[in-house]
């Protein structure tokens, strides 16, 4: 992958993610973690090579098929991308409404999840009135509410304290146990060391698989 006529950010990167696996994506700042996630959630096409998701080559599929595939992917962005004209509740409910869920199901699931991330008293608030850490938790709740087949998170604990970070990792593990494949990009080595998951480590444009070792 390259941006414009610039140098390749990623090259000769080859790996596969077994269904329902959990990996940390690690590497120094500028190693290409965010770029790799962009390829995986179909925000960019590779400058060469092939990307396959759910057994399909996504480098050649049509726009409609790409849109359908994106609905299987939950993404937690560094910049949150919350909609300020919607309440916290409605931001989190959005994926369920797009999927056609009923009102009672939406009310129950959204309320339970916001309670889990410690935001049960912020349901009617505008995202713009929340702190950075609170906005991050709203973004995380929105990404996982629909139980996606693949969850991609770009530094999801970067704006929260250690206690909340651990709580969020437990949430990701719970989602993983229901069958979701999880990839968490992070530079938090202490957090990576606390949880028993394999790593995909980026360095100088390449990738190294690092199995968890106790």
Secondary structure, 3 states (H helix, E strand, C coil): CECCCCCECCCCCCCCCCCCCEEEEECCCCCCHHHHHHHHCCCCCCCCCCCEECCEECCCCCHHHHHHHHCCEEEECCCCCCCCCCEHHHHHHHHHHHCCCCHHHHHHHHHHHHHHCCCCCCCCCEHHHCCHHHHHHHHHHHHHCCCCCEEEEECCCCCCCHHHHHHHHHHHHHHHHCCCEEEEECCCHHHHHHCCCEEEEEECCEEEEECCCC
